[in-house]
Amino acid sequence: MDKGKAVMGSGRRWAVELTDNSTSHSSRDIPDPPGFTRASQEQDDSAVSKQKKDAEANWKSQKAWEVAQSPFKNLFMMAFMMWMAGSTVHLFSIGITVSALLQPINALRGVGKVFEPYKDNKVDLLAPKLVFIALNLAGLGLGIWKLNTLGLLPTHVSDWVSSLPPPQEVEYAGGGIQLY
């Protein structure tokens, strides 16, 4: 007995015909319903893909602006922590000040990495990047201001030249009773 032949009496092989030799109408012969054409379906697919791309570009732009404005929240937190640390030089105030200086510096060094996920031909990242840089520079200025209030910035000539006397501290007291 040959392989592939059926044991049954008809002697037919099991096979699948991939060509349609029937006389029935194919799907190409049936007219499209009113208001539907195959060309409009292709146009709808391109319109849907364009809408998806536009929606994705809008989402990326919105997220880029959120990332750009995120240092603003950090400014208030850091200002509050610096205020709580006081104006005397001790370990806590120096630690807060160093943190206030390093966070914006590290953020400025990584601007490209921060906005990398939002790169797109349709998304303009220049304005969010500039806002991000400006807010981090404001944070850096806040840290430098705190260094100055602690007296750790070399602002006088005597800070650089050891042979010069330090500047005289001038304090004014207001109110109270004055004795002459």
N, CA and C atoms as an extended XYZ file, in Angstrom:
540
Properties=species:S:1:pos:R:3:atomname:S:1:resname:S:1:resid:I:1 pbc="F F F"
N         0.841       -1.164        0.000 N   MET     1
C         0.000        0.000        0.000 CA  MET     1
C         0.894        1.238        0.000 C   MET     1
N         0.544        2.228       -0.780 N   ASP     2
C         1.348        3.444       -0.886 CA  ASP     2
C         1.067        4.360        0.295 C   ASP     2
N         2.123        5.086        0.642 N   LYS     3
C         1.957        6.080        1.710 CA  LYS     3
C         1.087        7.208        1.203 C   LYS     3
N         0.267        7.731        2.076 N   GLY     4
C        -0.549        8.875        1.718 CA  GLY     4
C        -1.886        8.481        1.139 C   GLY     4
N        -2.103        7.241        0.830 N   LYS     5
C        -3.394        6.825        0.298 CA  LYS     5
C        -4.258        6.366        1.448 C   LYS     5
N        -5.482        6.654        1.321 N   ALA     6
C        -6.410        6.294        2.381 CA  ALA     6
C        -6.723        4.809        2.305 C   ALA     6
N        -7.033        4.243        3.436 N   VAL     7
C        -7.350        2.834        3.510 CA  VAL     7
C        -8.787        2.592        3.069 C   VAL     7
N        -9.578        3.597        3.169 N   MET     8
C       -10.981        3.465        2.818 CA  MET     8
C       -11.109        3.124        1.330 C   MET     8
N       -12.241        2.754        0.930 N   GLY     9
C       -12.460        2.261       -0.414 CA  GLY     9
C       -12.335        3.275       -1.518 C   GLY     9
N       -12.499        4.552       -1.242 N   SER    10
C       -12.517        5.521       -2.336 CA  SER    10
C       -11.141        5.763       -2.931 C   SER    10
N       -10.087        5.588       -2.173 N   GLY    11
C        -8.743        5.773       -2.677 CA  GLY    11
C        -8.327        7.229       -2.789 C   GLY    11
N        -9.049        8.142       -2.118 N   ARG    12
C        -8.677        9.561       -2.172 CA  ARG    12
C        -7.652        9.889       -1.099 C   ARG    12
N        -6.826       10.846       -1.403 N   ARG    13
C        -5.872       11.348       -0.408 CA  ARG    13
C        -6.496       12.524        0.316 C   ARG    13
N        -6.030       12.724        1.522 N   TRP    14
C        -6.452       13.906        2.261 CA  TRP    14
C        -5.619       15.069        1.760 C   TRP    14
N        -6.245       16.108        1.298 N   ALA    15
C        -5.521       17.261        0.772 CA  ALA    15
C        -6.389       18.501        0.916 C   ALA    15
N        -5.717       19.631        0.894 N   VAL    16
C        -6.408       20.908        0.963 CA  VAL    16
C        -6.138       21.635       -0.345 C   VAL    16
N        -7.190       22.016       -0.997 N   GLU    17
C        -7.049       22.762       -2.236 CA  GLU    17
C        -6.906       24.240       -1.887 C   GLU    17
N        -5.821       24.837       -2.318 N   LEU    18
C        -5.581       26.246       -2.041 CA  LEU    18
C        -6.086       27.147       -3.151 C   LEU    18
N        -6.453       26.598       -4.265 N   THR    19
C        -6.998       27.411       -5.346 CA  THR    19
C        -8.509       27.242       -5.347 C   THR    19
N        -9.158       28.313       -5.687 N   ASP    20
C       -10.621       28.299       -5.701 CA  ASP    20
C       -11.083       28.154       -7.142 C   ASP    20
N       -11.542       26.961       -7.484 N   ASN    21
C       -12.015       26.698       -8.841 CA  ASN    21
C       -13.538       26.739       -8.920 C   ASN    21
N       -14.157       27.213       -7.865 N   SER    22
C       -15.615       27.208       -7.848 CA  SER    22
C       -16.160       28.344       -8.699 C   SER    22
N       -17.411       28.221       -9.041 N   THR    23
C       -18.047       29.249       -9.850 CA  THR    23
C       -18.748       30.289       -8.980 C   THR    23
N       -18.661       30.162       -7.643 N   SER    24
C       -19.315       31.127       -6.762 CA  SER    24
C       -18.560       32.458       -6.778 C   SER    24
N       -19.243       33.470       -6.352 N   HIS    25
C       -18.657       34.808       -6.367 CA  HIS    25
C       -17.599       34.931       -5.278 C   HIS    25
N       -16.503       35.566       -5.592 N   SER    26
C       -15.489       35.836       -4.587 CA  SER    26
C       -15.793       37.172       -3.922 C   SER    26
N       -15.039       37.491       -2.875 N   SER    27
C       -15.286       38.736       -2.152 CA  SER    27
C       -14.980       39.959       -3.009 C   SER    27
N       -14.177       39.779       -4.055 N   ARG    28
C       -13.862       40.907       -4.925 CA  ARG    28
C       -15.035       41.244       -5.848 C   ARG    28
N       -15.868       40.270       -6.109 N   ASP    29
C       -16.999       40.490       -7.005 CA  ASP    29
C       -18.179       41.136       -6.304 C   ASP    29
N       -18.214       41.074       -4.984 N   ILE    30
C       -19.338       41.629       -4.235 CA  ILE    30
C       -19.117       43.131       -4.101 C   ILE    30
N       -20.095       43.928       -4.449 N   PRO    31
C       -19.903       45.391       -4.339 CA  PRO    31
C       -19.840       45.828       -2.871 C   PRO    31
N       -19.118       46.903       -2.660 N   ASP    32
C       -18.989       47.452       -1.310 CA  ASP    32
C       -20.312       48.056       -0.872 C   ASP    32
N       -20.584       48.055        0.443 N   PRO    33
C       -21.812       48.687        0.919 CA  PRO    33
C       -21.773       50.194        0.674 C   PRO    33
N       -22.948       50.826        0.670 N   PRO    34
C       -22.984       52.284        0.421 CA  PRO    34
C       -22.154       53.047        1.455 C   PRO    34
N       -21.333       53.968        1.010 N   GLY    35
C       -20.512       54.792        1.893 CA  GLY    35
C       -19.182       54.171        2.256 C   GLY    35
N       -18.892       52.987        1.708 N   PHE    36
C       -17.637       52.313        2.034 CA  PHE    36
C       -16.894       51.993        0.755 C   PHE    36
N       -15.637       52.379        0.737 N   THR    37
C       -14.767       51.975       -0.357 CA  THR    37
C       -13.449       51.548        0.250 C   THR    37
N       -12.763       50.704       -0.459 N   ARG    38
C       -11.481       50.205        0.057 CA  ARG    38
C       -10.448       51.330        0.145 C   ARG    38
N       -10.519       52.276       -0.733 N   ALA    39
C        -9.581       53.401       -0.697 CA  ALA    39
C        -9.814       54.238        0.558 C   ALA    39
N       -11.081       54.405        0.980 N   SER    40
C       -11.355       55.195        2.177 CA  SER    40
C       -10.837       54.494        3.423 C   SER    40
N       -10.827       53.151        3.391 N   GLN    41
C       -10.290       52.423        4.537 CA  GLN    41
C        -8.793       52.687        4.685 C   GLN    41
N        -8.079       52.717        3.567 N   GLU    42
C        -6.648       53.015        3.628 CA  GLU    42
C        -6.424       54.446        4.103 C   GLU    42
N        -7.279       55.370        3.665 N   GLN    43
C        -7.159       56.752        4.120 CA  GLN    43
C        -7.462       56.852        5.604 C   GLN    43
N        -8.456       56.093        6.063 N   ASP    44
C        -8.787       56.098        7.492 CA  ASP    44
C        -7.621       55.570        8.317 C   ASP    44
N        -6.960       54.513        7.812 N   ASP    45
C        -5.809       53.966        8.529 CA  ASP    45
C        -4.688       54.997        8.620 C   ASP    45
N        -4.450       55.731        7.536 N   SER    46
C        -3.395       56.748        7.577 CA  SER    46
C        -3.813       57.906        8.489 C   SER    46
N        -5.110       58.240        8.508 N   ALA    47
C        -5.573       59.316        9.389 CA  ALA    47
C        -5.455       58.892       10.851 C   ALA    47
N        -5.775       57.626       11.124 N   VAL    48
C        -5.659       57.119       12.495 CA  VAL    48
C        -4.204       57.107       12.934 C   VAL    48
N        -3.315       56.669       12.056 N   SER    49
C        -1.898       56.651       12.430 CA  SER    49
C        -1.367       58.071       12.614 C   SER    49
N        -1.860       59.018       11.810 N   LYS    50
C        -1.443       60.408       11.979 CA  LYS    50
C        -1.950       60.966       13.306 C   LYS    50
N        -3.203       60.615       13.656 N   GLN    51
C        -3.746       61.046       14.945 CA  GLN    51
C        -2.949       60.455       16.096 C   GLN    51
N        -2.550       59.196       15.965 N   LYS    52
C        -1.755       58.559       17.018 CA  LYS    52
C        -0.403       59.254       17.163 C   LYS    52
N         0.209       59.573       16.030 N   LYS    53
C         1.506       60.264       16.079 CA  LYS    53
C         1.365       61.653       16.690 C   LYS    53
N         0.295       62.351       16.325 N   ASP    54
C         0.058       63.679       16.907 CA  ASP    54
C        -0.208       63.586       18.403 C   ASP    54
N        -0.986       62.585       18.805 N   ALA    55
C        -1.272       62.405       20.231 CA  ALA    55
C         0.005       62.065       20.993 C   ALA    55
N         0.854       61.232       20.393 N   GLU    56
C         2.119       60.886       21.050 CA  GLU    56
C         3.034       62.104       21.144 C   GLU    56
N         3.063       62.932       20.109 N   ALA    57
C         3.878       64.150       20.139 CA  ALA    57
C         3.358       65.115       21.200 C   ALA    57
N         2.036       65.249       21.316 N   ASN    58
C         1.464       66.120       22.353 CA  ASN    58
C         1.798       65.595       23.740 C   ASN    58
N         1.721       64.279       23.915 N   TRP    59
C         2.054       63.673       25.209 CA  TRP    59
C         3.521       63.919       25.555 C   TRP    59
N         4.407       63.724       24.577 N   LYS    60
C         5.834       63.951       24.817 CA  LYS    60
C         6.106       65.405       25.158 C   LYS    60
N         5.441       66.310       24.470 N   SER    61
C         5.622       67.735       24.756 CA  SER    61
C         5.143       68.071       26.165 C   SER    61
N         4.005       67.531       26.553 N   GLN    62
C         3.467       67.781       27.893 CA  GLN    62
C         4.399       67.226       28.966 C   GLN    62
N         4.910       66.032       28.762 N   LYS    63
C         5.820       65.426       29.740 CA  LYS    63
C         7.143       66.191       29.803 C   LYS    63
N         7.605       66.685       28.670 N   ALA    64
C         8.846       67.474       28.664 CA  ALA    64
C         8.667       68.742       29.490 C   ALA    64
N         7.504       69.390       29.383 N   TRP    65
C         7.245       70.589       30.183 CA  TRP    65
C         7.140       70.242       31.668 C   TRP    65
N         6.560       69.092       32.000 N   GLU    66
C         6.489       68.680       33.406 CA  GLU    66
C         7.884       68.468       33.974 C   GLU    66
N         8.749       67.824       33.198 N   VAL    67
C        10.131       67.605       33.643 CA  VAL    67
C        10.851       68.939       33.762 C   VAL    67
N        10.589       69.862       32.839 N   ALA    68
C        11.260       71.167       32.858 CA  ALA    68
C        10.881       71.964       34.102 C   ALA    68
N         9.656       71.814       34.582 N   GLN    69
C         9.198       72.584       35.736 CA  GLN    69
C         9.429       71.875       37.063 C   GLN    69
N         9.941       70.660       37.036 N   SER    70
C        10.143       69.910       38.283 CA  SER    70
C        11.157       70.553       39.234 C   SER    70
N        12.216       71.239       38.781 N   PRO    71
C        13.118       71.881       39.750 CA  PRO    71
C        12.453       73.003       40.542 C   PRO    71
N        11.327       73.529       40.075 N   PHE    72
C        10.632       74.599       40.792 CA  PHE    72
C        10.182       74.118       42.174 C   PHE    72
N         9.675       72.901       42.255 N   LYS    73
C         9.257       72.333       43.542 CA  LYS    73
C        10.458       72.152       44.457 C   LYS    73
N        11.572       71.753       43.865 N   ASN    74
C        12.781       71.530       44.648 CA  ASN    74
C        13.320       72.836       45.231 C   ASN    74
N        13.103       73.957       44.540 N   LEU    75
C        13.579       75.247       45.043 CA  LEU    75
C        12.948       75.582       46.391 C   LEU    75
N        11.637       75.419       46.500 N   PHE    76
C        10.959       75.749       47.746 CA  PHE    76
C        11.379       74.818       48.880 C   PHE    76
N        11.518       73.535       48.569 N   MET    77
C        11.951       72.593       49.593 CA  MET    77
C        13.356       72.936       50.080 C   MET    77
N        14.248       73.237       49.147 N   MET    78
C        15.625       73.552       49.522 CA  MET    78
C        15.695       74.872       50.288 C   MET    78
N        14.910       75.863       49.898 N   ALA    79
C        14.886       77.139       50.618 CA  ALA    79
C        14.383       76.945       52.048 C   ALA    79
N        13.364       76.124       52.217 N   PHE    80
C        12.858       75.843       53.562 CA  PHE    80
C        13.905       75.124       54.407 C   PHE    80
N        14.601       74.172       53.819 N   MET    81
C        15.639       73.450       54.573 CA  MET    81
C        16.788       74.386       54.947 C   MET    81
N        17.148       75.297       54.053 N   MET    82
C        18.216       76.250       54.376 CA  MET    82
C        17.777       77.197       55.479 C   MET    82
N        16.538       77.598       55.456 N   TRP    83
C        16.030       78.467       56.514 CA  TRP    83
C        16.043       77.734       57.845 C   TRP    83
N        15.655       76.457       57.834 N   MET    84
C        15.638       75.661       59.068 CA  MET    84
C        17.054       75.408       59.590 C   MET    84
N        18.043       75.365       58.708 N   ALA    85
C        19.423       75.102       59.127 CA  ALA    85
C        20.018       76.293       59.872 C   ALA    85
N        19.496       77.486       59.677 N   GLY    86
C        20.006       78.663       60.386 CA  GLY    86
C        21.176       79.291       59.667 C   GLY    86
N        21.742       80.306       60.324 N   SER    87
C        22.831       81.052       59.688 CA  SER    87
C        24.160       80.854       60.399 C   SER    87
N        24.258       79.864       61.242 N   THR    88
C        25.538       79.571       61.883 CA  THR    88
C        26.203       78.407       61.158 C   THR    88
N        27.519       78.398       61.221 N   VAL    89
C        28.272       77.361       60.527 CA  VAL    89
C        28.346       76.127       61.430 C   VAL    89
N        27.690       75.084       61.010 N   HIS    90
C        27.796       73.792       61.690 CA  HIS    90
C        27.535       72.704       60.652 C   HIS    90
N        27.652       71.480       61.066 N   LEU    91
C        27.615       70.361       60.128 CA  LEU    91
C        26.308       70.295       59.336 C   LEU    91
N        25.188       70.507       59.997 N   PHE    92
C        23.902       70.406       59.325 CA  PHE    92
C        23.747       71.483       58.253 C   PHE    92
N        24.084       72.722       58.578 N   SER    93
C        23.929       73.804       57.594 CA  SER    93
C        24.892       73.639       56.419 C   SER    93
N        26.087       73.150       56.678 N   ILE    94
C        27.030       72.922       55.580 CA  ILE    94
C        26.548       71.778       54.693 C   ILE    94
N        26.018       70.717       55.302 N   GLY    95
C        25.485       69.596       54.516 CA  GLY    95
C        24.327       70.008       53.631 C   GLY    95
N        23.428       70.809       54.178 N   ILE    96
C        22.290       71.299       53.389 CA  ILE    96
C        22.789       72.178       52.242 C   ILE    96
N        23.767       73.024       52.519 N   THR    97
C        24.281       73.932       51.499 CA  THR    97
C        25.003       73.166       50.391 C   THR    97
N        25.787       72.174       50.765 N   VAL    98
C        26.481       71.359       49.751 CA  VAL    98
C        25.457       70.612       48.893 C   VAL    98
N        24.420       70.109       49.525 N   SER    99
C        23.356       69.434       48.778 CA  SER    99
C        22.665       70.410       47.831 C   SER    99
N        22.439       71.641       48.294 N   ALA   100
C        21.792       72.651       47.457 CA  ALA   100
C        22.673       73.050       46.280 C   ALA   100
N        23.966       72.890       46.403 N   LEU   101
C        24.873       73.203       45.306 CA  LEU   101
C        25.029       72.031       44.341 C   LEU   101
N        25.100       70.818       44.867 N   LEU   102
C        25.360       69.662       44.017 CA  LEU   102
C        24.159       69.217       43.195 C   LEU   102
N        22.965       69.339       43.741 N   GLN   103
C        21.784       68.908       42.983 CA  GLN   103
C        21.617       69.674       41.676 C   GLN   103
N        21.676       71.010       41.675 N   PRO   104
C        21.552       71.709       40.383 CA  PRO   104
C        22.728       71.449       39.441 C   PRO   104
N        23.923       71.301       39.996 N   ILE   105
C        25.081       71.034       39.135 CA  ILE   105
C        24.912       69.699       38.426 C   ILE   105
N        24.512       68.666       39.163 N   ASN   106
C        24.294       67.361       38.541 CA  ASN   106
C        23.137       67.395       37.547 C   ASN   106
N        22.101       68.152       37.850 N   ALA   107
C        20.972       68.268       36.921 CA  ALA   107
C        21.399       68.991       35.642 C   ALA   107
N        22.236       70.011       35.769 N   LEU   108
C        22.698       70.740       34.588 CA  LEU   108
C        23.619       69.874       33.727 C   LEU   108
N        24.374       69.005       34.376 N   ARG   109
C        25.252       68.105       33.621 CA  ARG   109
C        24.462       67.062       32.839 C   ARG   109
N        23.257       66.719       33.302 N   GLY   110
C        22.479       65.667       32.668 CA  GLY   110
C        21.247       66.143       31.928 C   GLY   110
N        21.274       67.356       31.409 N   VAL   111
C        20.100       67.887       30.697 CA  VAL   111
C        19.767       67.011       29.489 C   VAL   111
N        20.750       66.573       28.767 N   GLY   112
C        20.511       65.739       27.582 CA  GLY   112
C        19.845       64.419       27.929 C   GLY   112
N        20.298       63.801       29.010 N   LYS   113
C        19.717       62.518       29.417 CA  LYS   113
C        18.291       62.685       29.931 C   LYS   113
N        18.025       63.799       30.588 N   VAL   114
C        16.693       64.026       31.156 CA  VAL   114
C        15.651       64.141       30.044 C   VAL   114
N        16.000       64.801       28.949 N   PHE   115
C        15.038       65.035       27.871 CA  PHE   115
C        15.168       64.030       26.725 C   PHE   115
N        16.008       63.027       26.875 N   GLU   116
C        16.197       62.009       25.832 CA  GLU   116
C        14.910       61.254       25.490 C   GLU   116
N        14.090       60.838       26.475 N   PRO   117
C        12.873       60.087       26.111 CA  PRO   117
C        11.835       60.906       25.350 C   PRO   117
N        11.972       62.216       25.341 N   TYR   118
C        10.964       63.069       24.725 CA  TYR   118
C        11.395       63.600       23.365 C   TYR   118
N        12.498       63.097       22.825 N   LYS   119
C        12.959       63.542       21.510 CA  LYS   119
C        12.001       63.041       20.439 C   LYS   119
N        11.620       63.946       19.578 N   ASP   120
C        10.735       63.628       18.462 CA  ASP   120
C        10.857       64.757       17.449 C   ASP   120
N        10.631       64.445       16.194 N   ASN   121
C        10.715       65.488       15.169 CA  ASN   121
C         9.631       66.544       15.344 C   ASN   121
N         8.500       66.151       15.926 N   LYS   122
C         7.382       67.079       16.077 CA  LYS   122
C         7.412       67.844       17.398 C   LYS   122
N         8.319       67.491       18.304 N   VAL   123
C         8.364       68.111       19.632 CA  VAL   123
C         9.564       69.043       19.704 C   VAL   123
N         9.300       70.292       20.051 N   ASP   124
C        10.367       71.276       20.228 CA  ASP   124
C        10.793       71.256       21.696 C   ASP   124
N        12.019       70.836       21.947 N   LEU   125
C        12.512       70.701       23.320 CA  LEU   125
C        13.357       71.884       23.771 C   LEU   125
N        13.542       72.888       22.928 N   LEU   126
C        14.402       74.009       23.297 CA  LEU   126
C        13.838       74.794       24.480 C   LEU   126
N        12.572       75.160       24.417 N   ALA   127
C        11.968       75.947       25.503 CA  ALA   127
C        11.933       75.174       26.824 C   ALA   127
N        11.526       73.888       26.854 N   PRO   128
C        11.583       73.164       28.126 CA  PRO   128
C        12.998       73.037       28.676 C   PRO   128
N        13.969       72.836       27.794 N   LYS   129
C        15.355       72.739       28.256 CA  LYS   129
C        15.819       74.059       28.870 C   LYS   129
N        15.450       75.176       28.240 N   LEU   130
C        15.841       76.488       28.771 CA  LEU   130
C        15.199       76.753       30.128 C   LEU   130
N        13.934       76.365       30.290 N   VAL   131
C        13.261       76.532       31.585 CA  VAL   131
C        13.932       75.656       32.635 C   VAL   131
N        14.260       74.426       32.264 N   PHE   132
C        14.942       73.499       33.180 CA  PHE   132
C        16.292       74.069       33.620 C   PHE   132
N        17.043       74.596       32.673 N   ILE   133
C        18.356       75.176       32.982 CA  ILE   133
C        18.191       76.410       33.858 C   ILE   133
N        17.223       77.272       33.554 N   ALA   134
C        17.016       78.490       34.346 CA  ALA   134
C        16.637       78.164       35.788 C   ALA   134
N        15.749       77.195       35.974 N   LEU   135
C        15.347       76.835       37.341 CA  LEU   135
C        16.501       76.204       38.114 C   LEU   135
N        17.335       75.411       37.444 N   ASN   136
C        18.493       74.847       38.128 CA  ASN   136
C        19.543       75.909       38.432 C   ASN   136
N        19.675       76.904       37.567 N   LEU   137
C        20.581       78.013       37.873 CA  LEU   137
C        20.065       78.826       39.059 C   LEU   137
N        18.740       78.950       39.181 N   ALA   138
C        18.162       79.631       40.344 CA  ALA   138
C        18.461       78.832       41.612 C   ALA   138
N        18.387       77.514       41.536 N   GLY   139
C        18.747       76.671       42.679 CA  GLY   139
C        20.215       76.803       43.033 C   GLY   139
N        21.059       76.892       42.036 N   LEU   140
C        22.487       77.090       42.274 CA  LEU   140
C        22.739       78.448       42.922 C   LEU   140
N        22.018       79.462       42.465 N   GLY   141
C        22.131       80.792       43.077 CA  GLY   141
C        21.682       80.778       44.528 C   GLY   141
N        20.653       80.001       44.833 N   LEU   142
C        20.184       79.864       46.212 CA  LEU   142
C        21.267       79.250       47.091 C   LEU   142
N        21.957       78.243       46.579 N   GLY   143
C        23.057       77.630       47.330 CA  GLY   143
C        24.215       78.587       47.533 C   GLY   143
N        24.533       79.371       46.517 N   ILE   144
C        25.622       80.352       46.646 CA  ILE   144
C        25.226       81.445       47.627 C   ILE   144
N        23.974       81.854       47.601 N   TRP   145
C        23.496       82.840       48.580 CA  TRP   145
C        23.651       82.300       50.006 C   TRP   145
N        23.330       81.027       50.206 N   LYS   146
C        23.467       80.432       51.544 CA  LYS   146
C        24.936       80.381       51.963 C   LYS   146
N        25.825       80.066       51.017 N   LEU   147
C        27.266       80.107       51.336 CA  LEU   147
C        27.677       81.499       51.780 C   LEU   147
N        27.151       82.528       51.128 N   ASN   148
C        27.484       83.902       51.488 CA  ASN   148
C        26.951       84.254       52.868 C   ASN   148
N        25.699       83.827       53.184 N   THR   149
C        25.151       84.144       54.506 CA  THR   149
C        25.885       83.414       55.615 C   THR   149
N        26.461       82.261       55.299 N   LEU   150
C        27.273       81.543       56.296 CA  LEU   150
C        28.666       82.152       56.423 C   LEU   150
N        29.036       83.021       55.512 N   GLY   151
C        30.358       83.637       55.557 CA  GLY   151
C        31.441       82.740       54.989 C   GLY   151
N        31.064       81.798       54.150 N   LEU   152
C        32.032       80.858       53.591 CA  LEU   152
C        32.529       81.242       52.203 C   LEU   152
N        31.998       82.314       51.634 N   LEU   153
C        32.497       82.788       50.347 CA  LEU   153
C        33.609       83.800       50.571 C   LEU   153
N        34.671       83.700       49.807 N   PRO   154
C        35.748       84.696       49.932 CA  PRO   154
C        35.365       85.983       49.213 C   PRO   154
N        34.775       86.917       49.959 N   THR   155
C        34.287       88.155       49.351 CA  THR   155
C        35.151       89.374       49.656 C   THR   155
N        36.120       89.247       50.535 N   HIS   156
C        36.995       90.377       50.899 CA  HIS   156
C        38.423       90.077       50.475 C   HIS   156
N        39.198       91.127       50.330 N   VAL   157
C        40.592       90.973       49.931 CA  VAL   157
C        41.356       90.175       50.981 C   VAL   157
N        41.008       90.346       52.252 N   SER   158
C        41.726       89.646       53.318 CA  SER   158
C        41.479       88.141       53.277 C   SER   158
N        40.470       87.696       52.561 N   ASP   159
C        40.248       86.259       52.405 CA  ASP   159
C        41.287       85.634       51.489 C   ASP   159
N        41.906       86.449       50.639 N   TRP   160
C        42.874       85.944       49.682 CA  TRP   160
C        44.319       86.228       50.095 C   TRP   160
N        44.517       87.308       50.825 N   VAL   161
C        45.872       87.687       51.233 CA  VAL   161
C        45.950       87.600       52.755 C   VAL   161
N        46.823       86.759       53.247 N   SER   162
C        46.864       86.518       54.692 CA  SER   162
C        47.503       87.666       55.480 C   SER   162
N        48.271       88.550       54.837 N   SER   163
C        48.925       89.630       55.561 CA  SER   163
C        47.987       90.805       55.835 C   SER   163
N        46.815       90.841       55.242 N   LEU   164
C        45.864       91.937       55.454 CA  LEU   164
C        44.940       91.586       56.618 C   LEU   164
N        44.555       92.604       57.376 N   PRO   165
C        43.634       92.339       58.494 CA  PRO   165
C        42.222       92.087       57.963 C   PRO   165
N        41.458       91.283       58.658 N   PRO   166
C        40.079       91.046       58.222 CA  PRO   166
C        39.249       92.312       58.378 C   PRO   166
N        38.156       92.432       57.643 N   PRO   167
C        37.328       93.645       57.748 CA  PRO   167
C        36.662       93.717       59.116 C   PRO   167
N        36.462       94.934       59.573 N   GLN   168
C        35.802       95.143       60.860 CA  GLN   168
C        34.314       94.854       60.727 C   GLN   168
N        33.799       94.115       61.653 N   GLU   169
C        32.370       93.834       61.665 CA  GLU   169
C        31.642       95.055       62.204 C   GLU   169
N        30.683       95.515       61.509 N   VAL   170
C        29.907       96.659       61.935 CA  VAL   170
C        28.491       96.167       62.186 C   VAL   170
N        28.050       96.314       63.418 N   GLU   171
C        26.707       95.886       63.766 CA  GLU   171
C        25.927       97.084       64.230 C   GLU   171
N        24.718       97.133       63.854 N   TYR   172
C        23.826       98.198       64.290 CA  TYR   172
C        22.692       97.554       65.071 C   TYR   172
N        22.386       98.137       66.169 N   ALA   173
C        21.254       97.660       66.962 CA  ALA   173
C        20.171       98.736       66.930 C   ALA   173
N        18.996       98.325       66.653 N   GLY   174
C        17.919       99.284       66.603 CA  GLY   174
C        16.993       99.083       67.755 C   GLY   174
N        16.393      100.138       68.241 N   GLY   175
C        15.444      100.032       69.324 CA  GLY   175
C        16.181       99.910       70.659 C   GLY   175
N        15.436       99.802       71.687 N   GLY   176
C        16.033       99.654       73.015 CA  GLY   176
C        16.413      101.002       73.608 C   GLY   176
N        16.986      100.965       74.779 N   ILE   177
C        17.389      102.167       75.489 CA  ILE   177
C        18.845      102.437       75.222 C   ILE   177
N        19.159      103.689       74.913 N   GLN   178
C        20.528      104.065       74.694 CA  GLN   178
C        21.004      104.919       75.855 C   GLN   178
N        22.149      104.613       76.397 N   LEU   179
C        22.728      105.390       77.481 CA  LEU   179
C        23.826      106.276       76.936 C   LEU   179
N        23.815      107.540       77.342 N   TYR   180
C        24.844      108.463       76.873 CA  TYR   180
C        25.729      108.818       78.004 C   TYR   180
